[in-house]
Amino acid sequence: MNVLNNIMNVLNAIDSVMYYPILIIVMASAGIFFTIRTRGVQIRLFPTACKLVVEKPENGQKVSSFQALMVSTASRVGTGNIIGVASAICLGGPGAAFWMWIMCLIGASSAFIESTLAQVYKQRDKEGGCFGGPAYYIEKALHAPALSVVFCICLIATYAVGFNLLCSYNLQSTFAAYSFYNPKTTPALIGLVLALVVGYCLMGGGKRIMHLTSVIVPGMGIFYVVVSLIVIFAHIGNIPFMFAEILRNAFDFKAIFGGLAGSCMILGFKRGLYSNEAGVGSAPNASASADVTHPVKQGLVQTISVYIDTMLLCTATALMCLSSGAVFGKDVQPATFVQDAVSSVFGMAGPIIITVAMVLFAFTTLIGNLYYVKNAMAYINHKKEPSVKAMKIFYLIATVVIFLGALMPMDICWDLADITMGCMTLINLPSCVAMSGTAVKALKDFEKQRKEGKNPVFHPEDVGMDSEELPCWD
């Protein structure tokens, strides 16, 4: 027990320093820098982004913007939208919701830059499709292949270990509300079932992942938002007080700076980043696979994913929980907080509704996570897909990790997820800042063509780039 406590203390210390002061400064500075350089593209071209979501590729067999959006959203939208938000409020207070919104608005510009770069520098595979991500644009633009490998290692540690441990833990924690829950056996059973189901789906490969997420994610999100709205409107009289409390707590700087690492501001930024992943470097792996006529199209589409995740789903959780009057605090389990909020309207069906939502969120998160890992493994393997045998070994390890996550203490799961994600962000965001000129030039080219009444088509020469170095755009 002492060994476990020591591990938790070390992880917590690393986590605290990484996010304050390092990551909060990096994330905020990068997001503001991108917003200024693009003249607020994430807000200014929001209507255009909405139209581009439904644009289909010329070749029906290729990956559409919508499918790439759903894969990235599948990873973004997960247990963090429920348990992560509830955890931030329980530990930091209602003001955490406000700082999540700020993180979203700033971070959407980072999502635009990284996904546009992924499109610019994407590679073509043997079947005519495209792939790419941070590893590829760091290598091509910064000529730093060693850094690309380090990024891939961090990505694998994040999505195959950190996030999947946490996702499994979050799911099993929702079952604690049921009478049959036995802390000695139930977590293991839930972890085993989840691991086997995900392992089975992974054997179907990337195309099955695309299909599953494009079907499940929209329905899952709508279902959860509808439930949240019902709870919110059932307590409509509490809404003015709720918003007043959010703002009061968000700007209670005496409380914030009295314990900054555990404040609503830091927890809002941390859980906001964990949830929407803007600037982390994950979504560009999916963005690169989309078949679009101009890189900026997919950059704009990916800002929608950030909004769906935070402004829609995270906000739904925060407002539902806070308006319900459910008790929260550092001694309240996040899953219990959410279940109590839903139960205030749906009674005994409340825990069941949250369990169903968590099962769907967990499933799509795990599938999306491991899709990213496969891309990172391919890069490390000299940009070739690992052998069938290697992938089977990896899937076996992945299922074991998912199983173990259900048995881990909450603090270890959250700290590991935060630390591994932080490492990715500290590589990706500074790299995007260094390459932002390319994305800005592409944006200007996109807007110029739209003003001329054209459907924008990207030609590298138009932005001063060599088409021979960009095989997908020659």
C-alpha positions as CSV (number, residue, x, y, z in Angstrom):
1,M,0.0,0.0,0.0
2,N,2.9,2.4,0.8
3,V,4.4,1.7,-2.7
4,L,1.1,2.5,-4.3
5,N,0.8,5.7,-2.3
6,N,4.4,6.7,-3.3
7,I,3.6,6.1,-6.9
8,M,0.4,8.3,-6.6
9,N,2.4,11.1,-4.9
10,V,5.1,11.1,-7.6
11,L,2.5,11.1,-10.5
12,N,0.5,13.9,-8.8
13,A,3.6,16.0,-8.4
14,I,4.6,15.6,-12.0
15,D,1.0,16.3,-13.1
16,S,0.8,19.5,-11.1
17,V,4.0,21.0,-12.4
18,M,3.3,19.9,-16.0
19,Y,0.0,21.8,-16.1
20,Y,1.0,24.7,-13.9
21,P,2.9,26.6,-15.0
22,I,4.1,24.8,-18.1
23,L,1.1,23.6,-20.1
24,I,-1.4,26.3,-19.1
25,I,1.1,28.9,-20.5
26,V,1.9,26.9,-23.7
27,M,-1.8,26.1,-24.4
28,A,-3.1,29.6,-23.8
29,S,-0.2,31.3,-25.7
30,A,-0.5,29.0,-28.7
31,G,-4.3,29.3,-28.9
32,I,-4.2,33.1,-28.7
33,F,-1.3,33.2,-31.2
34,F,-3.3,31.1,-33.7
35,T,-6.5,33.0,-33.1
36,I,-4.7,36.3,-33.9
37,R,-2.9,34.9,-37.0
38,T,-6.0,33.4,-38.5
39,R,-8.2,36.4,-37.4
40,G,-10.4,34.2,-35.3
41,V,-11.0,31.5,-38.0
42,Q,-12.7,29.2,-35.5
43,I,-15.5,31.8,-35.1
44,R,-15.3,33.7,-38.3
45,L,-15.7,30.7,-40.6
46,F,-17.9,28.6,-38.4
47,P,-20.9,28.7,-40.9
48,T,-18.5,27.5,-43.7
49,A,-17.2,24.7,-41.5
50,C,-20.8,23.5,-40.9
51,K,-21.4,23.3,-44.7
52,L,-18.1,21.5,-45.3
53,V,-19.0,18.7,-42.9
54,V,-21.5,17.2,-45.4
55,E,-19.2,17.6,-48.5
56,K,-18.6,14.2,-50.0
57,P,-15.3,13.0,-51.7
58,E,-15.2,12.7,-55.4
59,N,-14.4,9.1,-55.1
60,G,-17.1,7.4,-53.0
61,Q,-14.6,4.8,-51.7
62,K,-12.4,7.3,-50.0
63,V,-12.8,8.7,-46.5
64,S,-15.1,11.7,-46.3
65,S,-14.7,14.8,-44.1
66,F,-17.6,13.5,-42.1
67,Q,-16.1,10.1,-41.5
68,A,-12.7,11.7,-40.5
69,L,-14.7,14.0,-38.2
70,M,-16.5,11.1,-36.6
71,V,-13.3,9.2,-35.9
72,S,-11.7,12.2,-34.2
73,T,-15.0,13.0,-32.4
74,A,-15.2,9.3,-31.3
75,S,-11.9,9.8,-29.5
76,R,-12.7,13.2,-28.2
77,V,-16.3,12.3,-27.1
78,G,-15.9,9.8,-24.3
79,T,-16.2,9.2,-20.6
80,G,-14.4,12.5,-20.0
81,N,-17.6,14.3,-21.2
82,I,-19.4,12.8,-18.2
83,I,-17.0,11.8,-15.5
84,G,-14.3,14.3,-16.5
85,V,-16.6,17.3,-16.2
86,A,-18.2,16.0,-13.0
87,S,-14.7,15.4,-11.6
88,A,-13.6,19.0,-12.4
89,I,-16.7,20.4,-10.7
90,C,-16.4,18.2,-7.7
91,L,-12.8,19.1,-7.1
92,G,-12.6,22.6,-8.4
93,G,-16.1,24.0,-8.2
94,P,-18.7,25.2,-10.8
95,G,-16.3,27.7,-12.3
96,A,-14.5,24.8,-14.0
97,A,-17.2,24.9,-16.6
98,F,-16.4,28.5,-17.5
99,W,-12.7,27.7,-18.0
100,M,-13.6,24.7,-20.1
101,W,-15.5,27.1,-22.4
102,I,-12.5,29.4,-22.6
103,M,-10.3,26.4,-23.4
104,C,-12.7,25.4,-26.2
105,L,-12.8,28.8,-27.9
106,I,-9.0,29.2,-27.7
107,G,-8.3,25.6,-28.5
108,A,-10.4,25.4,-31.6
109,S,-7.9,27.6,-33.4
110,S,-5.2,25.0,-32.4
111,A,-7.4,22.3,-33.8
112,F,-7.7,24.2,-37.1
113,I,-3.9,24.7,-37.4
114,E,-2.9,21.1,-36.6
115,S,-5.5,19.5,-38.9
116,T,-4.8,21.8,-41.8
117,L,-1.1,20.9,-41.5
118,A,-1.9,17.2,-41.4
119,Q,-3.8,17.7,-44.7
120,V,-1.0,19.7,-46.3
121,Y,1.7,17.1,-45.4
122,K,-0.4,13.9,-45.8
123,Q,1.0,10.9,-47.6
124,R,-0.5,8.5,-50.1
125,D,-0.8,4.7,-49.4
126,K,-0.7,1.9,-52.0
127,E,-4.5,1.8,-52.3
128,G,-4.7,5.5,-53.2
129,G,-5.9,6.6,-49.8
130,C,-4.1,9.1,-47.6
131,F,-2.6,9.1,-44.1
132,G,-0.5,11.4,-41.9
133,G,-0.5,13.4,-38.7
134,P,1.9,15.3,-36.5
135,A,4.7,12.8,-37.0
136,Y,4.7,13.5,-40.7
137,Y,4.4,17.2,-40.6
138,I,7.1,17.5,-37.9
139,E,9.4,15.4,-40.1
140,K,8.6,17.1,-43.4
141,A,8.5,20.7,-42.3
142,L,10.9,20.8,-39.3
143,H,13.2,18.0,-40.6
144,A,13.2,16.4,-37.2
145,P,12.4,12.7,-37.7
146,A,13.8,11.9,-34.2
147,L,11.2,14.2,-32.6
148,S,8.5,12.6,-34.7
149,V,9.5,9.2,-33.2
150,V,9.3,10.6,-29.7
151,F,5.9,12.1,-30.5
152,C,4.7,8.7,-31.7
153,I,6.0,7.0,-28.5
154,C,4.1,9.6,-26.4
155,L,1.0,9.0,-28.5
156,I,1.1,5.3,-28.0
157,A,1.6,5.8,-24.2
158,T,-1.4,8.2,-24.2
159,Y,-3.9,6.4,-26.3
160,A,-3.0,2.7,-25.7
161,V,-2.2,3.1,-22.0
162,G,-3.2,6.4,-20.2
163,F,-6.5,7.2,-21.9
164,N,-7.6,3.5,-22.1
165,L,-6.9,2.9,-18.4
166,L,-8.9,5.9,-17.5
167,C,-11.8,5.1,-19.9
168,S,-12.1,1.6,-18.4
169,Y,-12.0,2.9,-14.9
170,N,-14.6,5.6,-15.6
171,L,-17.0,3.1,-17.0
172,Q,-16.8,0.6,-14.2
173,S,-17.2,3.4,-11.6
174,T,-20.7,4.1,-12.9
175,F,-21.8,0.6,-11.8
176,A,-21.1,1.4,-8.1
177,A,-24.7,2.7,-7.9
178,Y,-26.2,-0.7,-8.3
179,S,-26.9,-3.2,-5.5
180,F,-25.0,-6.0,-7.3
181,Y,-21.8,-4.0,-7.4
182,N,-19.0,-5.8,-5.5
183,P,-15.8,-3.8,-5.4
184,K,-13.7,-7.0,-5.3
185,T,-15.3,-8.7,-8.4
186,T,-17.5,-6.3,-10.4
187,P,-14.7,-4.1,-11.7
188,A,-12.8,-7.1,-13.0
189,L,-15.9,-8.5,-14.7
190,I,-16.7,-5.2,-16.4
191,G,-13.1,-4.7,-17.5
192,L,-13.1,-8.2,-19.0
193,V,-16.3,-7.8,-21.0
194,L,-15.2,-4.3,-22.3
195,A,-11.8,-5.6,-23.3
196,L,-13.1,-8.6,-25.2
197,V,-15.7,-6.5,-27.1
198,V,-13.2,-3.9,-28.1
199,G,-10.7,-6.5,-29.1
200,Y,-13.2,-8.2,-31.3
201,C,-14.0,-4.9,-33.1
202,L,-10.4,-4.1,-33.6
203,M,-9.8,-7.2,-35.6
204,G,-12.1,-5.7,-38.2
205,G,-9.4,-3.1,-39.1
206,G,-9.7,0.6,-39.9
207,K,-12.7,0.5,-42.3
208,R,-14.8,-1.2,-39.6
209,I,-13.7,1.5,-37.2
210,M,-14.8,4.2,-39.6
211,H,-18.2,2.6,-40.2
212,L,-18.9,2.0,-36.5
213,T,-18.0,5.5,-35.4
214,S,-20.0,7.2,-38.2
215,V,-23.1,5.3,-37.0
216,I,-22.7,5.3,-33.2
217,V,-21.3,8.8,-32.5
218,P,-24.2,10.9,-33.8
219,G,-26.8,8.8,-32.1
220,M,-24.9,8.6,-28.9
221,G,-24.4,12.4,-28.7
222,I,-28.1,13.2,-29.5
223,F,-29.3,10.7,-26.9
224,Y,-27.1,12.2,-24.1
225,V,-28.0,15.9,-25.0
226,V,-31.7,15.1,-25.0
227,V,-31.5,13.6,-21.5
228,S,-29.5,16.5,-20.3
229,L,-32.0,19.0,-21.7
230,I,-34.8,17.3,-20.0
231,V,-33.1,17.5,-16.7
232,I,-32.1,21.2,-17.2
233,F,-35.6,22.3,-18.2
234,A,-37.1,20.3,-15.3
235,H,-35.0,22.6,-13.0
236,I,-35.3,25.8,-15.1
237,G,-35.9,27.9,-12.0
238,N,-32.4,27.1,-10.9
239,I,-30.7,28.3,-14.1
240,P,-30.1,32.0,-13.2
241,F,-28.5,31.1,-9.8
242,M,-26.5,28.3,-11.5
243,F,-24.9,30.7,-14.0
244,A,-24.3,33.3,-11.3
245,E,-22.5,30.5,-9.3
246,I,-20.4,29.5,-12.3
247,L,-19.2,33.0,-12.9
248,R,-18.7,33.8,-9.2
249,N,-16.5,30.7,-8.7
250,A,-14.7,31.2,-12.0
251,F,-13.5,34.7,-11.0
252,D,-12.9,33.9,-7.3
253,F,-9.2,34.7,-7.8
254,K,-8.5,34.5,-4.0
255,A,-9.6,30.9,-4.0
256,I,-8.0,30.1,-7.3
257,F,-4.5,31.5,-6.4
258,G,-4.8,30.1,-2.9
259,G,-4.6,26.6,-4.3
260,L,-3.9,27.0,-8.0
261,A,-3.1,23.4,-8.9
262,G,-6.5,22.2,-7.7
263,S,-8.5,25.3,-8.7
264,C,-11.4,25.5,-11.0
265,M,-9.2,27.3,-13.6
266,I,-6.6,24.6,-13.8
267,L,-9.1,21.7,-13.6
268,G,-11.2,23.4,-16.2
269,F,-8.2,23.7,-18.6
270,K,-7.0,20.1,-17.8
271,R,-10.4,18.5,-18.2
272,G,-11.2,20.7,-21.2
273,L,-7.9,19.5,-22.9
274,Y,-8.6,15.9,-21.9
275,S,-12.0,16.1,-23.4
276,N,-11.6,18.0,-26.6
277,E,-7.9,17.2,-27.3
278,A,-7.4,20.5,-29.2
279,G,-3.7,20.9,-29.9
280,V,-2.8,17.5,-28.4
281,G,-2.0,16.0,-31.9
282,S,-4.5,13.2,-32.0
283,A,-7.2,14.5,-34.4
284,P,-4.7,15.3,-37.2
285,N,-4.2,11.5,-37.6
286,A,-7.8,11.2,-38.6
287,S,-7.9,14.5,-40.5
288,A,-5.1,13.4,-42.8
289,S,-7.2,10.5,-44.1
290,A,-10.0,12.7,-45.4
291,D,-10.3,13.2,-49.2
292,V,-10.8,17.0,-49.6
293,T,-9.9,19.4,-52.4
294,H,-8.2,21.8,-50.0
295,P,-6.4,21.3,-46.6
296,V,-8.3,24.2,-45.0
297,K,-11.6,22.4,-45.5
298,Q,-10.6,19.6,-43.1
299,G,-9.0,22.2,-40.7
300,L,-12.4,23.9,-40.5
301,V,-14.3,20.7,-40.1
302,Q,-12.2,19.7,-37.1
303,T,-13.1,22.9,-35.3
304,I,-16.7,21.5,-35.3
305,S,-15.4,18.4,-33.4
306,V,-14.1,20.6,-30.6
307,Y,-17.4,22.5,-30.3
308,I,-19.4,19.3,-30.3
309,D,-17.2,17.9,-27.5
310,T,-17.0,20.9,-25.2
311,M,-19.8,23.4,-26.1
312,L,-22.4,20.7,-26.5
313,L,-21.6,17.6,-24.6
314,C,-19.4,18.9,-21.7
315,T,-21.7,21.8,-21.3
316,A,-24.7,19.4,-21.2
317,T,-23.1,17.6,-18.3
318,A,-22.1,20.7,-16.4
319,L,-25.5,22.4,-16.7
320,M,-27.4,19.3,-16.0
321,C,-25.5,18.5,-12.9
322,L,-25.4,22.1,-11.5
323,S,-29.1,22.9,-12.3
324,S,-30.3,19.7,-10.6
325,G,-29.1,20.7,-7.2
326,A,-27.3,17.4,-6.7
327,V,-24.6,17.5,-4.0
328,F,-21.0,17.8,-5.1
329,G,-17.7,18.2,-3.4
330,K,-14.2,16.7,-3.0
331,D,-15.7,13.8,-1.0
332,V,-18.3,13.0,-3.7
333,Q,-17.6,10.4,-6.5
334,P,-18.0,12.1,-9.9
335,A,-20.1,9.2,-11.2
336,T,-22.5,9.5,-8.2
337,F,-22.8,13.3,-8.8
338,V,-24.0,12.7,-12.4
339,Q,-26.3,9.8,-11.6
340,D,-27.9,11.8,-8.8
341,A,-28.5,14.7,-11.2
342,V,-30.3,12.5,-13.7
343,S,-32.1,10.6,-11.0
344,S,-33.6,14.0,-9.9
345,V,-35.9,13.7,-12.9
346,F,-35.8,10.1,-14.0
347,G,-35.8,8.5,-10.6
348,M,-34.4,4.9,-10.5
349,A,-33.8,5.0,-14.2
350,G,-31.2,7.7,-13.8
351,P,-28.2,5.4,-13.1
352,I,-29.3,3.2,-16.0
353,I,-29.3,6.1,-18.4
354,I,-25.9,7.2,-17.4
355,T,-24.6,3.6,-17.6
356,V,-25.9,3.3,-21.1
357,A,-24.3,6.6,-22.1
358,M,-21.0,5.6,-20.5
359,V,-21.0,2.2,-22.3
360,L,-21.4,3.9,-25.6
361,F,-18.9,6.7,-24.8
362,A,-16.3,4.2,-23.6
363,F,-16.7,1.9,-26.6
364,T,-16.2,4.7,-29.2
365,T,-13.4,6.3,-27.2
366,L,-11.5,3.0,-27.0
367,I,-12.0,2.3,-30.7
368,G,-10.9,5.8,-31.8
369,N,-7.9,5.8,-29.5
370,L,-6.5,2.6,-30.9
371,Y,-7.0,3.8,-34.5
372,Y,-4.6,6.6,-33.7
373,V,-2.1,4.2,-32.1
374,K,-2.0,2.1,-35.3
375,N,-0.9,5.2,-37.3
376,A,1.9,5.9,-34.8
377,M,3.1,2.3,-34.9
378,A,3.2,2.5,-38.7
379,Y,5.4,5.6,-38.6
380,I,7.8,4.0,-36.2
381,N,7.8,0.9,-38.5
382,H,9.4,2.9,-41.3
383,K,6.0,4.2,-42.4
384,K,4.7,0.7,-43.1
385,E,1.8,-1.0,-41.5
386,P,2.9,-3.4,-38.8
387,S,2.6,-7.1,-39.7
388,V,-0.6,-9.0,-39.0
389,K,1.2,-10.8,-36.2
390,A,2.5,-7.6,-34.7
391,M,-1.0,-6.1,-34.7
392,K,-2.4,-9.1,-33.1
393,I,0.1,-8.9,-30.3
394,F,-0.7,-5.2,-29.9
395,Y,-4.4,-5.9,-29.8
396,L,-3.8,-8.5,-27.1
397,I,-1.8,-6.0,-25.0
398,A,-4.5,-3.3,-25.6
399,T,-7.2,-5.6,-24.2
400,V,-5.1,-6.4,-21.1
401,V,-4.6,-2.6,-20.5
402,I,-8.4,-2.1,-20.8
403,F,-9.0,-4.9,-18.3
404,L,-6.4,-3.5,-15.9
405,G,-7.9,0.0,-16.1
406,A,-11.1,-1.2,-14.4
407,L,-9.0,-2.3,-11.4
408,M,-6.8,0.8,-11.0
409,P,-7.3,3.6,-8.4
410,M,-8.9,6.7,-9.8
411,D,-6.0,9.1,-9.0
412,I,-3.4,6.9,-10.9
413,C,-5.7,6.7,-13.9
414,W,-6.3,10.4,-14.1
415,D,-2.6,11.3,-13.5
416,L,-1.3,8.9,-16.1
417,A,-3.8,10.2,-18.7
418,D,-2.9,13.8,-17.9
419,I,0.9,13.3,-18.0
420,T,1.0,11.3,-21.2
421,M,-1.4,13.7,-22.9
422,G,0.7,16.6,-21.7
423,C,3.8,15.2,-23.3
424,M,2.1,15.0,-26.6
425,T,0.9,18.5,-26.3
426,L,4.3,19.9,-25.4
427,I,5.7,18.4,-28.7
428,N,2.8,19.2,-31.0
429,L,1.8,22.7,-30.1
430,P,5.3,24.3,-30.3
431,S,5.8,22.5,-33.6
432,C,2.5,23.9,-34.9
433,V,3.6,27.4,-33.9
434,A,6.8,27.0,-35.9
435,M,4.8,25.8,-38.9
436,S,1.8,28.1,-38.5
437,G,2.9,30.2,-41.5
438,T,2.0,27.3,-43.9
439,A,-1.4,26.9,-42.4
440,V,-2.1,30.7,-42.6
441,K,-1.0,30.8,-46.3
442,A,-3.3,27.9,-47.0
443,L,-6.1,29.7,-45.3
444,K,-5.5,32.9,-47.3
445,D,-5.5,30.8,-50.5
446,F,-8.8,29.1,-49.5
447,E,-10.5,32.4,-48.8
448,K,-9.2,34.0,-52.0
449,Q,-10.6,31.2,-54.1
450,R,-14.0,31.4,-52.3
451,K,-14.2,35.1,-52.9
452,E,-13.7,34.3,-56.6
453,G,-16.7,32.0,-56.5
454,K,-14.6,28.8,-56.8
455,N,-14.7,25.6,-55.0
456,P,-11.2,25.9,-53.4
457,V,-8.6,23.5,-54.8
458,F,-5.1,23.3,-53.3
459,H,-2.0,23.7,-55.5
460,P,1.2,23.8,-53.4
461,E,2.8,26.3,-55.8
462,D,0.1,28.8,-54.9
463,V,1.5,29.0,-51.3
464,G,5.1,28.8,-52.3
465,M,5.5,25.0,-51.7
466,D,7.1,22.3,-53.8
467,S,4.4,19.9,-55.2
468,E,7.0,17.1,-55.5
469,E,7.4,17.0,-51.8
470,L,3.6,16.7,-51.3
471,P,2.6,13.5,-53.1
472,C,-1.1,13.9,-52.3
473,W,-1.3,17.4,-53.9
474,D,0.8,17.0,-57.0
